[in-house]
Amino acid sequence: MALSVLDLFTVGIGPSSSHTVGPMRAARIFAEGLAADGLLTVVTRVRVELYGSLGATGHGHGSDRAVILGLEGEDPETVDTASVLERVERVRGSERLHLLGRHDVGLAEGDLVMHRRKALPGHPNGMTFEAFDASGARLLTRTYYSVGGGFVVDEEALGVDRVVVDDTVLPHPFTSGRDLLAHCRDQGVGVAELMRRNEEAFRPWAQTRAQLLHIWSVMQGCVAAGIAHEGVLPGGLRVRRRAPALHTRLQQEGSRDEPWHAMDSIDLWAMAVNEENASGGRVVTAPTNGAAGIIPAVLHYYRHLVPGADDDGVVDFLLAAAAIGIIIKENASISGAEVGCQGEVGSASAMAAAGLTQVLGGSPEQVESAAEIGVEHHLGLTCDPVGGLVQIPCIERNAVGAVKAVHAARLARNGDGTHTVSLDQAVRTMRQTGRDMKRKYKETSRGGLAVNVIEC
């Protein structure tokens, strides 16, 4: 089982990797399975049931829309975000959809069910797909789980955390911070270089580097779009976009407010991304959509405010960040429905802290220390989105998480890498805390802020 940097960073659609990207991928996998089995043309009706967190907050996260698009063959990376609402309304109005864009079938209002209080045993984000023929006979039934970060597994792969088990043999495999540091010491290299050597087992390095720079360009485009788009976010809370006004103020002030300029800029970049995410725009899952603004914000901080920053540094940043993401995913979770927001914003903040420490010249021990700080100081963070929307507290939380990542990198760089609590201990604590956390605080909108903020 091997994870690549390109598993941790993928281009997708907002507002949620587990609730939007995952269900879209699962629906497409189901439709492709029908085609592979030669059943596509005999299907007359499909039925989908979403359970657990998907059922509880799926409407606010666009899970129903994602399922429809996935059944029609769309992919999160390439779907036209501007046409989503129009296409979904067409399907709902006609109660017909085009499986893989090739075969017309029925999807009545009662055929897409969201169970608010029922869950499947394997994972909080479960979904079941069924296909029927003209006589009403069931042709195919499949259950999938969206396990965070856009990863989808079926019942057989549950616990593996991906659709296909990747048996790529890595030259320097690691599943813990301890393993990572040992490999770095043995090879006499930094975290980014060790990751680069592992990535060469998946594909030619030039291909990986080009894709990472593409990921960076999508992040930049997302920030630019978030700065340009004004108004309020969809969903009923009437949350006003703040990135455009903050950008204007920073442009007008220039360096007059120098002591706070860097912090305000990080806030801007993070909020711009998550406002785009909340509106269903194009984002990079990094490692989730709910935490998609943190790594882009810290990368912008590096590119714009750190002297000597360049594209090679961007690539090294993403490689080091992914190393930490792999460790967290292997030993805890990046799913808010599984461990709360500590697994989303906490993971992203730790990854960003590690990436920044790497490009600031940090040693492997300092990179590991920065990541540990990022995890430790998000432990216990709940996921209780108001109205089931990825808006409150998610947008501001990304800004705070990004600033904390920079702070963690600074703390680590001002030390020698020696610290009492290891990254592995912090990640283990994240997993244990997630298990102890009540379900109502894990992306169900049935606890915390979600029940204490009056919806207007």
N, C-alpha and C positions, 0 to 999 in steps of 0.2 A: 504494500500500500504506500503510494508515494504522492505527495502533494507538490505542485509547482507554484511558483509566484503567480502564474496566470490563472490558477484556481482561486487565489485569494482576491485578485483584482480583475473584475469583469465589467463590461459595459452593459448597463441595463436601463430599466425604466422605473420611475418612482411610483408610489411612495415607499414601498417596502420590498426588501429582498426576499424575506420569508413569506410575505403575504401577497406580493404581486409577481415578482420575478419567478419564485419557486412554483406557484400554481400555473403560471403561463408555461413554464418548461414541462411540468408534469402533464398538462393537458396536451401539449404537442407530442410528448412521448407516447401517451395513450393513443392518440390519433395515428401516429406513425406505426404503432404496434398493430392496429387494425389493418393498415395497409400491408404490412409485412406478412400478416397471416392471411391475406387475400380476402378480408372481410369488409373492406371499406365500402364497396359498392352495394352490399346487401344491408347495410345499416340504415334504418329509417328513423331512429330516435336515440338520443343519448341522455343520460342522467348523471348528475354530479352532486355529491354531498360533501360539504366542508365541515370539519369538526374542530373542537377545542378552540384554540386561539384564532384559528382561521374563521371559524363560525362566529366567534364572539365579536371580533373587530374587523371582519372581512369587508363589510360594506365601506367602512371608512378608509380601508387600505386598498380598495379597488380589486379585491380578490375575485369577485364575480366577473368583472370586466376582463381580468387577466385570463381566467378560464376560457371565456368565450374566444378571446384572441388566440390563445394557445391551440384550442381545438381547430381553429381556422388555419393553423400552421404558422402563426407568427412567432418570432423569436425576440426576446427582450432587447437584444443588442441592435436589431435592425427595424423593429416595428416603428411605423410613422406615428410619433407621439401626438402630432397635431390632429390625426384623424380618429383617434381612439374612441372618443365619446360618440361621434357620428356613427361609426361602425357598430358600436355596441347598441345604440338606440335602434339601428336598422334590424339587428337580430332580435331584440326584444319586441319590436313592433310587429315583425313578421312571424316570430317564433320559429324561425328557420336560420340555420347557419351552414356554412360550406366547410365540411371536414377537409382539412389540409388544403382548402381552396379548390377542391376538386369534386366534392360530392355533397349534394344538398340533403340535410337531415333536419328532423324536428328537435327543438329545444324549447319546450313550453315553460311558462313561468314557474310551475311547480317542479320542473326538472333540474333546477339549480337551487339546492337546499343548503341553508347555512344554519347549522345546529349551534345555538348559543350556549347550551348547557351540557352537551354531550361531547365526549372525547374518545378517540381510539387509543388502544393500550400502548402503542409503540412510541408515540411522541405527541406533544401538544398540537403540532401542526399537521393533522392528518386529513386526507381526502380520498374519496372513493369514486371511481368512474365506471359507468356501465353503458353498454351498447346493446340495442335490441333490433330484431328484424321486423318485418311487416306483420308477422303473426304474434308479436309480443315476446318471442323467445329471447332469452338473454344470450348474446353472442360472446361477450367478453366482460370480465370484471377485473379491475386492477385497483390496488390501494397504494398510495404514495405518501411520503412524508417530506415536508419542506423543513429541513433541519437547520436553516440559518445561512445567510450569505448567498442565497440563491441555489444552494445545493439541494438536490432532490434524490431520494432513495426509495426503492420499493421495499416490500416486506422482507424479501430475502437479503437485501443489502443493508437493512436497518442496523445501525451501529458502525457501519463502514463509512457512512457519510458521503457517499457519492454514487451515482447511477452505475458506473462501471468501475470495478476495482482496478486501479492502475498498478500493474506489477513491474513498472520500470525499476530497474536496479540502480540505485544512486551510489556514487563513489563514497559519499560521506553522509550516510543516513543519520537522522537525529529525530527524536520525539520529545526531547526535554532540553531545558537550558543547560543542564549538566553535560549532556551529550554534545550540544552545540559548542560549548566552551572547550571541551576536550578535543574535538576535531580541529578547532581553530588553533589550539596550542600545538597539536601534533603536526599540523600543516604549516604553521607559522604564518597564518593569514588572518584577515579580518572577517567579520560576519558576512559582509557583502560578497567578498571573493569566494568564500566557501559556498554560498548560495549560487554564485555564478557557475562554479564547477559542477554543482548538482544539476543545475538547469540544462547543462550541455547533454545530460543523459536523456532529456525529453525531446530536444530539437536543437538545430544549429544555433549557436549563441547570437549570431546576427539577427535571426528571426525573433528571438526572445527580446533582444534589445529594442528592435523596431516596434514590437508590440507594447513594450513598457513605455516607450516615448509616445505611442498612440494613446495609451491610457492617460498619460500626462496631458496630452492635447485635449482629450475629452474633459478632463478635470478643469482645464483652463477655459474651455468653451462653456462649461456649466457655470463657473464663476461669472463669466462675462454675461451670460444669459440672466443669471440671478440679479446682477447689477442693473441690467437694462429693463427688466420686467417690473412694472409698478402695479399697484392695485391691491386687492385682497386675495387670499388663498381660498380655493374651493372647499366646500364641506360644511358650511353653516356656522362655524365659529367666528367668521368675519375677521380672521387674523390678518392684519395689515403687513404687507411686505416692507421690511425696514432696510434691506440692503441698498436700494437706490438712494435713499435719503442720506444714509451713512456715508456712502461713496461720495456724494456731492459735498458733504461737510468736510470730509478728509481732503478732497481736492482743493477746496477753498482755503482750508487752514494751512495746507502745506506742512512746513516743519515748525509752525508756531507752537504746536502742542507736543513738542518732541518727546517729552517723558512718556506720553501715553500713545504715541503714534503707532508703535509696533503692536501693542495690545488691541487698539481699535481696528487696525488693519486685519489682524487675525480674526477678530469678531466678524468683520465684514466678509472675509473670504468664506468663513464657515457658514454664516447665515445665508449668504448668496446661494451656496450649494443646496442647503437644506430647504430653502424656500422653493428652489426649482424642484427638488425631490418631492416636496409636499404637493406640488401642482401637477405631478405626474410627468415631469420632464426627464431628459436624458441625463443619467448620472453614472458614476463608477461605483460599483458595489465594493466598499473598501473598509472592512470586509463585509459590511452590511449596508443597506440603504439608510436605515435609521441613524447610522453613524457616518454617513457618507461625506460629511463636511470636514471632518477632523484632519485626515491625511492631506486632502487638497489644500486646506488652510495652512498647515505647517509646511507643506511643500512650497506654497506661495511665499511664506515667510523666508524660507531658505533662498528661493530664486531672487526675490526682490530686496531682501534686507541683509543677506550674508555676503560679504565681499568674496569674489572669486567663484561664485556659484555657476554651475554649467550643467549641460545635459548628462554628462557622466555622473555628476553628483545626484541628479534626479534618479538615474537608474540604480545607483548604489543605495540611495534612500529607500526605494521601493523593495529592493532585494532584502535589506536588513529588516525592514518592516514586515515583510512576508515571512521571514524566519520566525519572528515572534508570533505572528498569526498562526503559523503551522503548529507551534508548540501549544498555543491556547486551544486550538481546534482539536488537537489530538488528546488533550488532557482535561479539558473543561467544555466550553461551548461558546459559540458566537451568536447564539439564538436568544433573543429576548424572551421568547415564549418558554424557554427551557430554564434559563438562569437569571432572568431579569436584565435590566439595562447595563449591569456590570459586564455582561457578555458582549454588548454591542459598543456603547461608548467607552467602556473600560478597556475593551480589547483594542479598539481603534486608537485610543489615547496612548496605550502602551506601545503599539506598533509605530505610531508617529514619533513618540519619544525615542524609540530605538533607531528609527531612520534618521532623525535629526542628529542624534549623537554620533552615528556613523559618519555622516558627511561633515561634522565638525571636527573629525579626526579622532574620535573616541576609540579606545581599545575594545576588544570583545567583552571584557569584563565591565567596562563602562556602559556598553550597549545593553548588556543583560541587566545591569543595575537600573538604567533608565526605564527599561520595560517593566521591571519589578515595581518601581515607584508608580508607574502608570496604572498597573493592575491594583496595587495595594490601596491606592487612594480613590478607587472607585468601588471597592468591595461593598456589597449590600445595596447597590443602587437598583432601585425598582424600575419596572417598566409599566407605567400607568397612564397611557396617552388619553388626554381629555377628548371625549367624543369619538374615541377609536381612531383618531387622526394623527398622522405623524407631524404634529405641529407644536402642541404644548404638552410637555416641556421640551420636546425633541430639538427644536431649532436652536433655542438658547443653550441647551445642554451640549450641543456640538461646539458652540463657540467657547464655552467654559472648558470642555474637554480638550480642545485644541490648545488653549492657553496653558492648561495643566501639562500637556505634552511638552511644550517648550520649557516650562518650569522644571519638569522631570529631567529633561536633557541637560539643563543648566546645572541642576544638583549633581547629576551623575558625572558631568565633565569636571566639576569642581572637586570631585573625589577621585580616588584611585581605583574604583571598581570594587573595593571591599565593602561589604554590607552584611548585616545580620540576617535579614530575611532574603532567601533566594527567590528567583523568579518561579521556580518549580513549586516552592511552598506557597507563594501567593496564588498561583494558578490552581493548585489543589484546594486552597481555601475558597476560591471563586466557585469551584464545582460544588463543594460542600455547602457553601452559603446558598447557592441556587437550589439545592435539594431541600434545604430547610425553609426557604422562602415560600410563603403561602401563594397558592395559585392565583389569587386575585391581584397580586402584584406583578404578574408575569404576562403582560400584553393582552389582558382580558378587558381592561377598562372597568373593572368591578371593584377597584380599591384605590387608595391614595388620592392623588389630585383628580383623578377621573370622577370621583364621587363627591369631591369637596369644592369643585369649581362649578358654578352655576352656568349652564349653557344658555346662551342668548340667541 
